[in-house]
């Protein structure tokens, strides 16, 4: 009798068992990697929006843009940072006689955890731990996600 080529049932079972063990070890690592990437994206988005709010406040304090006194120099909403505000008269385009717009954000970034452009907002009159926005101005932004970070902190507190 000739010996046939191929794998025995035992060899196939051992190979499958090894593959299952390796897949089980890789899956949690993949979840942590994805969460870490989302955390980096959240930090980046918050930094961009906070820098835009600070730039708006600085321009308002320097009286380079018109602002409502009740906003204390902060933007009334995030959409204002995207649409832009007119610079005061020295910002006119001399050739066309038009007002120049100062835009602070290209777009409102998406929250990587809620997959939405809806962010939690705080005004300068709100308490630091407030859960609702007073709508006077935008002093700070935070995620609406209720998840916890890898370091154990709440994403909302970032």
N, C-alpha and C positions, 0 to 999 in steps of 0.2 A: 504494500500500500504506500502510495505517495503521501507525503505530508502536505496539507493545503495551507496556502498563505492566508494571513488575516489575523485579526485580534480575537482573543478568547473573551468570553463573557466577563470573566474576572478582571481582565485588563481594562475593559470598557467601564466597568463599575468603579474601579479605583480611579480612573481618569476623571470620570464625572464627579466623584466625591471631592477630588482635589480642586476641580473647577468651582464647585459650590462653595468650598471653604474660601478660596481666593476672592470670589465675587462677594461673599459676605463680609470680607475684610475691606474691600474697596468701597462698597456702598456708603458706609458712614463717613469715610474720608471725602467722598464726593459731595455729600450733603454739607459738610463743614466748609469745603472749598467754595461752594455756591453761596453759602451764607456769608462767608468772609468777603466775597466779591460784592455782594449786595450791600454789606456794611461800608465798604470803601466807596461805592457809588452814593450811598446815603450821605456820608461825610462830605463828599465832593459837592453834591447838590446843595446841602445846607450851607457850605462855605460860600458857594457862588451866590446864593440868594442873600446871605448875610452881608457879603461884600457889596452887593448891589444896594441893599438898604442903607449901608454905611455911606456909600458914595452919594446917594440921594440926600441923606442927612447933611453931609458935608457941603454939597452944592447949595442946599437950602440955608445952612448957617452962613455961608459966604454970600448969600443973597444973589446968587447967579440964576436961580429959578424962582418962579412965582409959586408960593405955597399958601394954603389956608392956615391961618394962625392957630386954629383949633387942633391941627395935626401935630403941632410942636416940631415941625420940620421933617417928620417921617412920612413916607408915602401912604396914601389912603388905602391902597390895596396892592397886591402883587401885579395886577394887570397894568397899573400905571407904570411900573418899572419896564414892562415890555413895550407898551405903546409909546412911552417917552413923554417928556415935558418940554415946553418951549423955554429956550434960554431968554433971559431979559434982553432989552434993546441992543446992548453991545454985541449980542450974538446973531444979529441980522446978517443975512448974506448981502453984501454990499452991491453985488451985480444985479441980483433979482429983487432985493428989497423984501425978502421973505424971512420969517422967523426960523431959526434952526431948532431942530428937535434933539434933545439929549436922551438917548435910550440907555438903560442900565442893564437890561437882560435881553437876550435874543428870544428866549422863550422861557416859560415856566417849566423847570425840570420835572420829570416824573419821579414819584416816590418809588424806589425799587421794591418796597415791601407791599404797598397797597396798589401799585400799578396805576396810579392816578396822579393828576396834577393838583389835586385837592390837598392842601397842607393845613396843619393847625397853625393858627395865627394868634399872636399876642399883641396888644397895643401897649403903649407906655403907661397907660392908666390901669391896666389889668394887674392883678396879683400874680407873682411868679408861678404859682401853682394853679392858676385859673384853668378851668376846663372849657371855657367858652370865650370867644373873642368879643371885646367891647365895641369893635368897629370904629373906633376913633382914628386909628392909624395902624400901621404895621411896624412894630418895634422888633419882633422876633418871629421865627418860624420853627416848626417842629413837625415830625412825622405823626400821623394819626394811627400808626401801627401799634398794637398792644403787645407785640412780641418782645422777647428779651434777647439781648446781644450775647455773643459768645463769652463776654467777660461778666455776664450776669446783670448788667444794668438794663434799664428799660430804654428802648430806642427813643421814646418820647422825651426823655431827659437829655438827649444829646444836644 
